[in-house]
Amino acid sequence: MSQIGVLNDYVSVDGTDFTEALADGFGEIEHLTIPSQKSNAAGVARSIRIWSSVQTSWLVSFYRTLVGRNADANVDGFLGSFLFAAASGRQTGGAGLFRYYVDGLSILCLDDTPRSATTEGGGLHVEIQPVGAAKAVFPTENFRIAIAVEPMGGWG
């Protein structure tokens, strides 16, 4: 059941999430969680915000599990993605972080991660991939992502 008008913000932590050195075409997947949420939940991603010290195209992909990609199409957990063009990253006053924003999305988000002592359920499994970056973009650069999700079926 949709909870129209309710949005949960899933936010990464700069310096903690997405810290692997990534070159063009390589991604890193993270589990962004709201600890009180239930596992095996569903929601719909409605908007994405990115803050980055690097201006590049960013591919943001969503998966059912932290494992994410798999060579077997019957097992692969891909749910959807959004590609930011490098030019959509804007600086205020021509300096500082590049800010990216998109809304009006409708990407289904499912979490098939069972809750355990070491893994919290009810999160988003998000992969960030720089596209066309001339160099590795992590871990020295600033990066943060926030995804607004409308809860359904157990989230919220």
Summary of the structure (lengths in Angstrom):
residues: 156
radius of gyration: 15.3
end to end distance: 10.9
largest distance: 47.8
contacts: 486
relative contact order: 0.40
helix: 2%
strand: 49%
